[in-house]
């Protein structure tokens, strides 16, 4: 496994766990409160015209609670600037509007998240941006998809829901040679398990709704960049477009991040046990989990990740109806969309999170079941899956 994430140099001499708790979090100067307050406010008193206190004038432009989260995110990913948004897709939208102009081209994964695909296929394409798909697990496939107009290469690793693995450093080299920016959606891994900027990515995208928040009680998104100038451009567009994270949402994500390392360790541990059991089950035809030695991306994942994460997908004999039946029979695994919370979730991607890619090159197998493995007792989770598959 990679020891990149245990390096203290990337975090100002402190370990990741310390940074997760302390970065951006300073005691309230008035009361000494250890936990920063929620600045639930829209506007700020000025000391004379233009006399801003701490640079705050209006909470769409900046808010102290959101600033704390953004500083924390930048520190965790080893970036120069972090920006927090109202959702992951709001972050993606801001990024694309900042980086692209009509006529530009983007390479996206052939197994991209359904919401990302919808953004490209139904929204971005309407203002003249072209896109094509590639197997991003194969750098040669990415290179073949490039055009003279390619400005962005978009990667998810691990991908949603097929758990594909992309060699970030290798694709970063392809991007550099093409004069394109590499964007990595790090939602499935979190910065605790994987830090794309250290491997050559230009931008990291997160749905903060997932592992970063970690408790299924907040919706948010983030961008973290290595280039301060790009950070300034994104901040301008963030303010102009307005889809910012609210103070309460920012505070909830900050609270969740403090336990990110211990949660991700448990998610990964439980998912490994689940994947192992499923790989030996007679009714399961295929298990998709990068922690399994037979996974085609296992060696790369072991090189660039601290552990393999909490997401597991599998295919069942009997086709779509059998997969849906497994989802319906689960009791401890809650049938629902999203992922990354402490509770375990089960879903049928073809009918739920990835219904928007039906009939496209990104269509997912109809017999696929996706699990977000929580931090409950592993024995209880295994028992529930066994009865659901019976």
C-alpha positions as CSV (number, residue, x, y, z in Angstrom):
1,X,0.0,0.0,0.0
2,X,1.1,3.5,-0.7
3,X,2.8,5.4,2.2
4,X,2.3,8.7,0.4
5,X,-0.7,9.5,2.7
6,X,1.3,9.0,5.9
7,X,3.8,11.7,4.9
8,X,3.7,14.6,7.3
9,X,5.6,16.9,4.9
10,X,2.4,17.4,2.8
11,X,0.6,18.7,5.9
12,X,3.0,21.2,7.4
13,X,4.7,18.6,9.6
14,X,1.5,17.1,11.0
15,X,-0.2,13.8,10.3
16,X,-3.4,13.6,8.3
17,X,-5.5,12.9,11.4
18,X,-4.2,16.0,13.1
19,X,-4.8,18.2,10.1
20,X,-8.4,16.8,9.7
21,X,-9.2,18.0,13.2
22,X,-7.3,21.3,13.4
23,X,-6.9,22.8,9.9
24,X,-9.3,25.8,9.5
25,X,-10.6,25.2,13.1
26,X,-9.5,27.9,15.5
27,X,-11.0,28.7,18.8
28,X,-13.6,31.6,18.8
29,X,-11.6,34.7,19.7
30,X,-14.4,36.2,21.8
31,X,-15.5,33.2,23.9
32,X,-12.7,30.7,23.4
33,X,-15.2,28.1,22.2
34,X,-13.2,25.2,20.9
35,X,-15.6,24.5,18.1
36,X,-15.9,27.4,15.6
37,X,-19.4,28.9,15.6
38,X,-21.9,28.7,12.8
39,X,-22.0,32.2,11.3
40,X,-25.6,32.1,10.2
41,X,-25.6,35.5,8.7
42,X,-26.1,37.1,5.3
43,X,-24.4,40.5,5.7
44,X,-21.7,42.2,7.8
45,X,-21.3,45.5,9.5
46,X,-18.6,47.7,7.9
47,X,-16.3,50.1,9.7
48,X,-17.0,52.9,7.3
49,X,-17.7,52.6,3.5
50,X,-15.5,49.7,2.3
51,X,-14.1,49.0,5.8
52,X,-14.5,45.3,5.8
53,X,-13.8,43.2,8.9
54,X,-11.7,40.2,7.8
55,X,-12.8,40.7,4.2
56,X,-16.4,39.8,4.8
57,X,-19.2,41.8,3.2
58,X,-21.9,39.3,2.1
59,X,-22.1,35.6,2.7
60,X,-22.4,34.6,-1.0
61,X,-19.0,36.0,-1.4
62,X,-17.5,34.6,1.8
63,X,-18.6,33.4,5.2
64,X,-16.3,32.6,8.1
65,X,-17.8,29.1,8.6
66,X,-17.3,28.3,4.9
67,X,-13.8,29.8,5.0
68,X,-12.9,27.4,7.8
69,X,-14.1,24.4,5.7
70,X,-12.3,25.6,2.6
71,X,-9.1,26.0,4.4
72,X,-9.5,22.5,5.9
73,X,-10.2,21.0,2.4
74,X,-7.1,22.6,0.9
75,X,-5.0,21.3,3.7
76,X,-6.3,17.7,3.5
77,X,-5.7,17.5,-0.3
78,X,-2.4,19.3,-0.2
79,X,-3.8,22.1,-2.4
80,X,-3.3,25.8,-2.6
81,X,-7.1,26.7,-2.4
82,X,-10.3,24.9,-1.6
83,X,-13.8,26.1,-2.5
84,X,-17.1,24.7,-1.0
85,X,-20.3,24.5,-3.0
86,X,-24.0,23.7,-2.4
87,X,-23.5,20.3,-4.0
88,X,-21.0,18.2,-5.9
89,X,-22.7,19.0,-9.2
90,X,-22.6,22.7,-8.4
91,X,-18.9,22.4,-8.0
92,X,-18.6,20.6,-11.3
93,X,-20.7,23.1,-13.1
94,X,-18.6,26.0,-11.8
95,X,-15.4,24.2,-12.8
96,X,-16.6,23.6,-16.3
97,X,-17.8,27.1,-16.8
98,X,-14.4,28.4,-15.6
99,X,-12.2,26.1,-17.7
100,X,-14.2,25.8,-20.9
101,X,-15.4,27.8,-23.8
102,X,-17.6,26.9,-26.8
103,X,-15.7,24.6,-29.1
104,X,-13.6,23.1,-26.4
105,X,-13.4,19.3,-25.9
106,X,-13.4,17.1,-22.7
107,X,-12.5,13.5,-22.3
108,X,-14.8,11.8,-19.7
109,X,-14.7,8.2,-18.3
110,X,-16.7,5.5,-20.0
111,X,-18.0,4.6,-16.5
112,X,-18.7,8.1,-15.1
113,X,-21.2,8.9,-12.4
114,X,-24.6,9.4,-13.9
115,X,-25.0,12.9,-12.7
116,X,-21.7,13.9,-14.2
117,X,-22.7,12.3,-17.5
118,X,-26.0,14.2,-17.4
119,X,-24.2,17.5,-16.9
120,X,-22.1,16.9,-20.0
121,X,-24.7,15.3,-22.2
122,X,-27.7,17.6,-21.4
123,X,-26.3,20.8,-20.1
124,X,-22.7,21.5,-21.1
125,X,-23.1,20.3,-24.7
126,X,-25.9,22.9,-25.2
127,X,-23.3,25.7,-25.0
128,X,-21.0,24.2,-27.6
129,X,-18.6,22.1,-25.5
130,X,-17.8,18.7,-27.1
131,X,-17.0,15.5,-25.1
132,X,-16.1,11.9,-25.8
133,X,-15.7,8.9,-23.6
134,X,-12.6,6.8,-22.9
135,X,-11.5,3.9,-20.8
136,X,-9.5,6.0,-18.3
137,X,-8.0,2.9,-16.8
138,X,-6.0,2.7,-20.0
139,X,-3.8,5.7,-20.7
140,X,-3.5,4.8,-24.3
141,X,-7.3,5.0,-24.6
142,X,-7.3,8.4,-23.1
143,X,-4.6,9.5,-25.5
144,X,-6.5,8.2,-28.4
145,X,-9.6,10.2,-27.4
146,X,-7.7,13.5,-27.4
147,X,-8.4,16.2,-30.0
148,X,-6.5,19.5,-30.7
149,X,-9.4,21.1,-28.7
150,X,-9.1,19.0,-25.6
151,X,-8.9,21.2,-22.5
152,X,-9.9,18.8,-19.7
153,X,-9.4,15.1,-19.0
154,X,-12.0,14.0,-16.3
155,X,-11.3,11.0,-14.1
156,X,-13.1,9.1,-11.4
157,X,-11.0,6.7,-9.4
158,X,-12.4,4.5,-8.0
159,X,-15.3,5.1,-10.4
160,X,-19.0,5.0,-9.7
161,X,-20.4,2.4,-9.8
162,X,-18.0,0.0,-11.5
163,X,-15.0,0.7,-9.2
164,X,-12.6,1.2,-12.1
165,X,-9.1,2.4,-11.2
166,X,-7.2,5.0,-13.1
167,X,-3.4,5.5,-12.8
168,X,-3.5,9.1,-11.9
169,X,0.2,9.8,-12.5
170,X,0.1,8.2,-15.9
171,X,-3.0,10.1,-17.1
172,X,-1.5,13.3,-15.6
173,X,1.4,12.8,-18.0
174,X,-1.0,12.4,-20.9
175,X,-2.7,15.6,-19.8
176,X,0.5,17.5,-19.6
177,X,1.6,16.4,-23.0
178,X,-1.7,17.5,-24.5
179,X,-1.8,20.9,-22.7
180,X,-5.0,19.8,-20.9
181,X,-6.0,20.0,-17.2
182,X,-6.5,16.8,-15.3
183,X,-9.6,16.7,-13.0
184,X,-10.0,13.9,-10.6
185,X,-13.2,13.1,-8.8
186,X,-11.9,11.8,-5.4
187,X,-15.3,11.2,-3.8
188,X,-15.1,7.4,-3.5
189,X,-11.6,7.5,-1.9
190,X,-11.5,10.7,0.1
191,X,-8.2,12.5,0.7
192,X,-7.5,10.1,3.6
193,X,-7.1,7.3,1.1
194,X,-5.8,9.1,-2.0
195,X,-4.4,12.6,-2.8
196,X,-4.6,13.2,-6.6
197,X,-2.8,16.6,-6.5
198,X,0.3,14.9,-5.3
199,X,0.1,12.5,-8.3
200,X,-0.1,15.3,-10.8
201,X,-3.8,16.2,-11.0
202,X,-4.7,19.9,-11.4
203,X,-8.1,19.9,-9.7
204,X,-9.8,17.6,-7.2
205,X,-13.6,17.3,-7.1
206,X,-15.6,16.1,-4.1
207,X,-19.2,15.5,-3.3
208,X,-18.9,16.5,0.4
209,X,-22.3,14.8,0.8
210,X,-20.5,11.4,0.9
211,X,-17.5,10.4,3.0
212,X,-16.4,13.9,3.9
213,X,-19.7,14.7,5.7
214,X,-20.1,11.0,6.5
215,X,-23.5,11.1,8.2
216,X,-26.1,11.4,5.5
217,X,-27.2,14.8,6.9
218,X,-25.7,17.3,4.5
219,X,-25.4,18.1,0.8
220,X,-22.2,19.8,-0.5
221,X,-19.4,19.9,-3.0
222,X,-15.9,21.1,-3.3
223,X,-13.0,21.9,-5.6
224,X,-9.4,21.9,-4.5
225,X,-6.6,23.2,-6.8
226,X,-2.9,23.2,-7.0
227,X,-2.6,26.5,-8.9
228,X,-3.5,29.7,-6.9
229,X,-4.4,31.6,-10.1
230,X,-6.9,28.9,-11.1
231,X,-8.2,29.1,-7.5
232,X,-8.8,32.8,-7.9
233,X,-10.7,32.2,-11.2
234,X,-12.9,29.6,-9.6
235,X,-13.6,31.8,-6.6
236,X,-14.7,34.6,-9.0
237,X,-17.1,32.2,-10.8
238,X,-18.3,30.7,-7.5
239,X,-19.3,34.2,-6.3
240,X,-20.8,35.1,-9.7
241,X,-22.8,31.9,-10.0
242,X,-23.8,31.7,-6.3
243,X,-24.1,28.0,-5.6
244,X,-22.1,28.2,-2.4
245,X,-22.2,26.0,0.7
246,X,-24.4,27.5,3.5
247,X,-22.9,28.1,7.0
248,X,-24.8,25.2,8.6
249,X,-23.8,22.8,5.8
250,X,-20.2,23.9,6.0
251,X,-20.2,23.4,9.7
252,X,-21.7,19.9,9.4
253,X,-19.0,18.9,6.9
254,X,-16.3,20.3,9.1
255,X,-17.6,18.2,12.0
256,X,-17.7,15.1,9.8
257,X,-14.2,15.5,8.6
258,X,-12.8,15.3,12.1
259,X,-13.6,11.6,12.2
260,X,-12.9,10.9,8.5
261,X,-9.7,8.8,9.1
262,X,-11.3,6.5,11.7
263,X,-14.4,6.1,9.6
264,X,-12.5,5.4,6.4
265,X,-10.5,2.7,8.1
266,X,-13.6,1.0,9.3
267,X,-15.4,1.4,5.9
268,X,-12.4,-0.2,4.2
269,X,-12.1,-3.0,6.7
270,X,-15.8,-3.9,6.4
271,X,-15.9,-3.6,2.6
272,X,-12.9,-6.0,2.3
273,X,-14.9,-8.6,4.4
274,X,-18.0,-8.0,2.3
275,X,-16.1,-8.3,-1.0
276,X,-14.4,-11.5,0.1
277,X,-17.7,-13.1,1.1
278,X,-19.4,-12.1,-2.1
279,X,-16.5,-13.4,-4.2
280,X,-17.2,-16.9,-2.8
281,X,-21.0,-16.8,-3.0
282,X,-22.6,-19.1,-5.5
283,X,-25.2,-16.6,-6.7
284,X,-22.7,-13.8,-7.3
285,X,-21.1,-13.8,-10.8
286,X,-18.7,-10.9,-10.4
287,X,-17.4,-8.7,-7.6
288,X,-16.1,-5.3,-8.3
289,X,-13.7,-4.1,-5.5
290,X,-10.2,-2.9,-6.0
291,X,-9.1,-4.6,-2.8
292,X,-9.5,-8.0,-4.4
293,X,-6.3,-9.3,-6.0
294,X,-8.2,-10.3,-9.1
295,X,-9.4,-6.8,-9.7
296,X,-7.7,-5.4,-12.9
297,X,-6.8,-2.2,-11.1
298,X,-5.6,-3.8,-7.9
299,X,-1.9,-3.1,-8.2
300,X,-2.4,0.5,-9.2
301,X,-4.9,1.1,-6.4
302,X,-2.5,-0.4,-3.9
303,X,0.2,2.0,-5.2
304,X,-1.9,5.2,-5.1
305,X,-4.3,4.5,-2.2
306,X,-3.9,3.9,1.5
307,X,-6.7,1.4,1.5
308,X,-9.5,0.4,-0.9
309,X,-12.5,2.2,0.4
310,X,-16.0,1.3,1.4
311,X,-17.8,0.9,-2.0
312,X,-18.5,-2.6,-3.4
313,X,-20.5,-3.5,-6.5
314,X,-21.4,-7.0,-7.6
315,X,-23.4,-8.8,-10.3
316,X,-25.9,-11.6,-9.6
317,X,-27.1,-14.6,-11.6
318,X,-30.6,-14.2,-12.8
319,X,-30.3,-10.8,-14.4
320,X,-32.0,-7.5,-13.5
321,X,-35.0,-8.9,-11.6
322,X,-32.7,-11.0,-9.4
323,X,-30.6,-7.9,-8.7
324,X,-33.7,-5.9,-7.8
325,X,-34.9,-8.7,-5.6
326,X,-31.6,-8.7,-3.6
327,X,-32.0,-4.9,-3.0
328,X,-35.6,-5.4,-1.9
329,X,-34.7,-8.3,0.5
330,X,-31.9,-6.5,2.3
331,X,-32.9,-5.4,5.8
332,X,-29.9,-3.9,7.5
333,X,-28.6,-2.4,4.2
334,X,-31.0,0.5,3.6
335,X,-32.4,0.7,0.0
336,X,-31.4,4.2,-1.0
337,X,-29.3,6.4,-3.2
338,X,-26.1,8.3,-2.2
339,X,-23.2,6.7,-0.3
340,X,-20.5,7.3,2.3
341,X,-22.6,7.6,5.4
342,X,-22.0,5.5,8.6
343,X,-25.0,3.4,7.7
344,X,-24.8,0.8,4.9
345,X,-26.8,1.4,1.7
346,X,-27.8,-0.8,-1.2
347,X,-29.1,0.2,-4.6
348,X,-29.7,-0.9,-8.2
349,X,-27.7,1.6,-10.2
350,X,-29.5,0.8,-13.5
351,X,-32.8,2.0,-12.1
352,X,-31.6,4.5,-9.6
353,X,-28.4,6.5,-9.6
354,X,-27.4,5.7,-13.1
355,X,-30.8,5.6,-14.9
356,X,-29.7,8.7,-16.8
357,X,-27.0,6.8,-18.7
358,X,-29.4,4.1,-20.0
359,X,-29.0,3.6,-23.7
360,X,-25.6,5.4,-23.8
361,X,-22.0,4.2,-24.0
362,X,-22.0,4.5,-20.2
363,X,-25.0,2.2,-19.5
364,X,-24.3,0.0,-16.5
365,X,-25.1,-3.8,-16.3
366,X,-28.7,-4.5,-15.4
367,X,-27.7,-7.2,-13.0
368,X,-25.5,-4.8,-11.0
369,X,-26.0,-4.1,-7.3
370,X,-24.0,-1.3,-5.5
371,X,-23.2,-1.3,-1.8
372,X,-22.0,1.6,0.3
373,X,-20.6,-0.4,3.2
374,X,-21.0,1.3,6.5
375,X,-19.3,1.0,9.8
376,X,-21.8,-1.4,11.5
377,X,-20.7,-4.8,12.8
378,X,-19.2,-6.6,9.8
379,X,-20.8,-9.9,11.0
380,X,-24.3,-8.2,10.9
381,X,-23.6,-6.9,7.4
382,X,-22.5,-10.3,6.1
383,X,-25.5,-12.0,7.6
384,X,-27.9,-9.5,5.9
385,X,-26.3,-10.0,2.5
386,X,-26.4,-13.7,2.8
387,X,-30.1,-13.7,3.6
388,X,-30.8,-11.2,0.8
389,X,-29.0,-13.5,-1.7
390,X,-30.6,-16.7,-0.4
